[in-house]
Amino acid sequence: MAVVTCARKIKIPQSVLVVIHTPALQVLLIERTDAPGFWQSVTGSKDTEDEPFSTTAVREVFEETGLDAQAPGCELTDWGLENVYEIYPQWLHRYAPGVTCNTERLFGLCIPQLQPVTLSSREHRAQIWLPWTAAAERCFSPSNAEAILQLPHRRAR
C-alpha cells in the first residue's frame, strides 16, 4: 500500500494589501473566516518569489472578491509603499521555520461604482462597503487603517 503525504504550502513572507474603493471613497472591507471580527482590505502572499507584486494584487483581488482589477474603468495603483510587520503568532505556522516578519506592498484599486462581490468562503465570511473613515476605524490592522486614511490624499493627486 502506498502512503500518500501532502506537503503543506509554505507562505512567502511577501504580500500585498489592496484597498478597494470607489471615486466617492466608499471602501470594501471583508471579514476573515478564521478570525471573526477581523475586518480588512484584500491581502495575500506571492505565489512565487519572483511574482511581481502587481500580479499578486490582481490575483488576490479576484480570488477574494471576484472583482477584475483590470476591467475597464478600474484603476490599480501601486503606491510604492511597503510595511514590514511581525506576523501574528496564530499565523506563524503558515511560514517557514524562523520567519517572523512579512513585507507588505500597498496598492489601491479604484472601481467606478459599488459592485457586488463574491467572497471566497474559505477565507472570508462577510463584506461591507463603508465610507473611508468608518472603514479605517473598523480595520483590525493598524497598517490597513493607515492605508485607508491615505485615500483622500492619493485621490487628489
C-alpha positions as a Markdown table, in Angstrom:
| # | Residue | x | y | z |
|---|---|---|---|---|
| 1 | Met | 0.0 | 0.0 | 0.0 |
| 2 | Ala | 1.4 | 3.4 | -1.0 |
| 3 | Val | 1.5 | 6.1 | 1.6 |
| 4 | Val | 0.4 | 9.5 | 0.3 |
| 5 | Thr | 1.7 | 12.6 | 2.0 |
| 6 | Cys | 0.6 | 16.1 | 1.3 |
| 7 | Ala | 3.2 | 18.8 | 1.7 |
| 8 | Arg | 1.9 | 22.0 | 3.2 |
| 9 | Lys | 2.5 | 25.0 | 1.1 |
| 10 | Ile | 4.8 | 27.4 | 2.9 |
| 11 | Lys | 3.7 | 31.0 | 2.5 |
| 12 | Ile | 6.2 | 33.5 | 1.1 |
| 13 | Pro | 6.6 | 36.4 | 3.6 |
| 14 | Gln | 5.9 | 39.0 | 0.8 |
| 15 | Ser | 2.4 | 40.1 | 0.3 |
| 16 | Val | 0.0 | 42.8 | -0.9 |
| 17 | Leu | -2.6 | 44.9 | 0.7 |
| 18 | Val | -5.2 | 46.2 | -1.8 |
| 19 | Val | -7.5 | 49.0 | -0.7 |
| 20 | Ile | -10.6 | 48.7 | -3.0 |
| 21 | His | -12.6 | 51.9 | -3.2 |
| 22 | Thr | -14.9 | 54.0 | -5.3 |
| 23 | Pro | -14.2 | 57.6 | -6.5 |
| 24 | Ala | -16.5 | 58.7 | -3.6 |
| 25 | Leu | -14.2 | 56.8 | -1.2 |
| 26 | Gln | -16.5 | 54.0 | -0.3 |
| 27 | Val | -14.2 | 51.3 | 0.8 |
| 28 | Leu | -14.7 | 47.5 | 0.7 |
| 29 | Leu | -13.8 | 45.5 | 3.9 |
| 30 | Ile | -14.0 | 41.8 | 4.2 |
| 31 | Glu | -14.2 | 39.8 | 7.4 |
| 32 | Arg | -11.9 | 36.8 | 7.9 |
| 33 | Thr | -13.4 | 33.4 | 8.4 |
| 34 | Asp | -10.6 | 32.2 | 10.7 |
| 35 | Ala | -10.8 | 35.3 | 12.9 |
| 36 | Pro | -14.4 | 36.7 | 13.2 |
| 37 | Gly | -14.4 | 40.4 | 13.9 |
| 38 | Phe | -11.1 | 40.9 | 11.9 |
| 39 | Trp | -12.1 | 43.2 | 9.1 |
| 40 | Gln | -9.6 | 44.1 | 6.4 |
| 41 | Ser | -8.9 | 45.0 | 2.8 |
| 42 | Val | -7.8 | 42.4 | 0.3 |
| 43 | Thr | -4.4 | 40.8 | 1.3 |
| 44 | Gly | -2.4 | 37.9 | 0.0 |
| 45 | Ser | 1.0 | 36.5 | -0.4 |
| 46 | Lys | 3.1 | 36.0 | -3.6 |
| 47 | Asp | 2.8 | 32.5 | -5.1 |
| 48 | Thr | 6.5 | 32.6 | -6.1 |
| 49 | Glu | 9.4 | 34.7 | -5.0 |
| 50 | Asp | 9.7 | 36.3 | -8.5 |
| 51 | Glu | 6.0 | 37.0 | -8.9 |
| 52 | Pro | 5.6 | 40.8 | -9.4 |
| 53 | Phe | 3.6 | 42.4 | -6.6 |
| 54 | Ser | 1.1 | 43.8 | -9.2 |
| 55 | Thr | 0.4 | 40.2 | -10.4 |
| 56 | Thr | -0.2 | 39.2 | -6.8 |
| 57 | Ala | -2.6 | 42.1 | -6.3 |
| 58 | Val | -4.7 | 41.3 | -9.4 |
| 59 | Arg | -4.8 | 37.6 | -8.5 |
| 60 | Glu | -5.7 | 38.2 | -4.8 |
| 61 | Val | -8.5 | 40.7 | -5.7 |
| 62 | Phe | -10.1 | 38.2 | -8.0 |
| 63 | Glu | -9.7 | 35.2 | -5.6 |
| 64 | Glu | -11.1 | 37.1 | -2.6 |
| 65 | Thr | -13.8 | 39.2 | -4.2 |
| 66 | Gly | -14.4 | 38.0 | -7.8 |
| 67 | Leu | -13.6 | 41.6 | -9.0 |
| 68 | Asp | -11.4 | 42.0 | -12.0 |
| 69 | Ala | -8.8 | 44.7 | -11.2 |
| 70 | Gln | -8.0 | 45.0 | -14.9 |
| 71 | Ala | -11.6 | 45.6 | -16.1 |
| 72 | Pro | -12.5 | 48.8 | -18.0 |
| 73 | Gly | -12.9 | 51.7 | -15.6 |
| 74 | Cys | -10.8 | 50.1 | -12.8 |
| 75 | Glu | -7.5 | 51.7 | -11.8 |
| 76 | Leu | -5.0 | 49.6 | -9.9 |
| 77 | Thr | -2.2 | 51.8 | -8.5 |
| 78 | Asp | 1.0 | 50.6 | -6.8 |
| 79 | Trp | 1.5 | 53.1 | -4.1 |
| 80 | Gly | 5.2 | 52.4 | -3.9 |
| 81 | Leu | 5.0 | 51.8 | -0.1 |
| 82 | Glu | 5.8 | 48.8 | 1.9 |
| 83 | Asn | 5.1 | 47.8 | 5.5 |
| 84 | Val | 7.2 | 45.4 | 7.4 |
| 85 | Tyr | 5.5 | 43.8 | 10.3 |
| 86 | Glu | 5.6 | 40.9 | 12.7 |
| 87 | Ile | 3.4 | 38.0 | 11.7 |
| 88 | Tyr | 0.6 | 37.4 | 14.2 |
| 89 | Pro | 1.5 | 34.4 | 16.3 |
| 90 | Gln | -1.6 | 32.4 | 15.3 |
| 91 | Trp | -0.5 | 32.5 | 11.6 |
| 92 | Leu | 3.3 | 31.8 | 12.1 |
| 93 | His | 2.7 | 28.1 | 11.3 |
| 94 | Arg | 2.0 | 29.1 | 7.7 |
| 95 | Tyr | 5.5 | 30.2 | 7.1 |
| 96 | Ala | 8.9 | 28.5 | 7.1 |
| 97 | Pro | 10.5 | 28.0 | 10.5 |
| 98 | Gly | 12.2 | 31.1 | 11.8 |
| 99 | Val | 10.2 | 33.5 | 9.6 |
| 100 | Thr | 8.6 | 36.1 | 11.9 |
| 101 | Cys | 8.2 | 39.2 | 9.6 |
| 102 | Asn | 6.3 | 39.9 | 6.4 |
| 103 | Thr | 6.8 | 42.7 | 3.8 |
| 104 | Glu | 3.5 | 44.0 | 2.5 |
| 105 | Arg | 3.3 | 46.2 | -0.6 |
| 106 | Leu | 0.4 | 48.7 | -0.8 |
| 107 | Phe | -2.0 | 49.1 | -3.7 |
| 108 | Gly | -5.2 | 51.0 | -4.3 |
| 109 | Leu | -7.9 | 49.8 | -6.6 |
| 110 | Cys | -10.5 | 52.4 | -7.7 |
| 111 | Ile | -13.6 | 50.8 | -9.2 |
| 112 | Pro | -16.1 | 53.0 | -11.0 |
| 113 | Gln | -19.0 | 52.3 | -8.6 |
| 114 | Leu | -20.1 | 49.9 | -5.8 |
| 115 | Gln | -20.2 | 46.4 | -7.1 |
| 116 | Pro | -21.4 | 43.1 | -5.6 |
| 117 | Val | -18.5 | 40.9 | -4.6 |
| 118 | Thr | -18.2 | 37.1 | -4.4 |
| 119 | Leu | -16.3 | 36.1 | -1.4 |
| 120 | Ser | -14.0 | 33.1 | -1.1 |
| 121 | Ser | -15.9 | 31.3 | 1.7 |
| 122 | Arg | -12.7 | 29.6 | 2.7 |
| 123 | Glu | -11.1 | 32.9 | 3.6 |
| 124 | His | -13.9 | 35.4 | 4.3 |
| 125 | Arg | -17.4 | 35.3 | 5.8 |
| 126 | Ala | -18.8 | 38.8 | 5.2 |
| 127 | Gln | -18.3 | 42.0 | 3.3 |
| 128 | Ile | -19.3 | 45.6 | 3.7 |
| 129 | Trp | -18.8 | 48.9 | 1.9 |
| 130 | Leu | -18.2 | 51.8 | 4.2 |
| 131 | Pro | -17.2 | 55.5 | 3.9 |
| 132 | Trp | -13.4 | 55.7 | 4.2 |
| 133 | Thr | -13.2 | 57.0 | 7.8 |
| 134 | Ala | -15.6 | 54.3 | 9.1 |
| 135 | Ala | -13.6 | 51.7 | 7.2 |
| 136 | Ala | -10.4 | 52.8 | 8.8 |
| 137 | Glu | -12.0 | 52.6 | 12.2 |
| 138 | Arg | -13.3 | 49.0 | 11.6 |
| 139 | Cys | -9.9 | 47.6 | 10.4 |
| 140 | Phe | -8.2 | 45.3 | 12.9 |
| 141 | Ser | -4.8 | 46.1 | 11.3 |
| 142 | Pro | -3.2 | 49.5 | 12.1 |
| 143 | Ser | -1.3 | 49.4 | 8.8 |
| 144 | Asn | -4.5 | 48.7 | 6.9 |
| 145 | Ala | -6.3 | 51.6 | 8.7 |
| 146 | Glu | -3.3 | 53.9 | 7.8 |
| 147 | Ala | -3.6 | 52.9 | 4.2 |
| 148 | Ile | -7.3 | 53.7 | 4.1 |
| 149 | Leu | -6.7 | 57.1 | 5.7 |
| 150 | Gln | -4.3 | 58.0 | 2.9 |
| 151 | Leu | -7.1 | 57.7 | 0.3 |
| 152 | Pro | -8.2 | 61.3 | 0.1 |
| 153 | His | -4.6 | 62.5 | -0.5 |
| 154 | Arg | -3.9 | 59.8 | -3.1 |
| 155 | Arg | -7.2 | 60.5 | -5.0 |
| 156 | Ala | -6.4 | 64.2 | -5.0 |
| 157 | Arg | -3.2 | 63.6 | -7.0 |
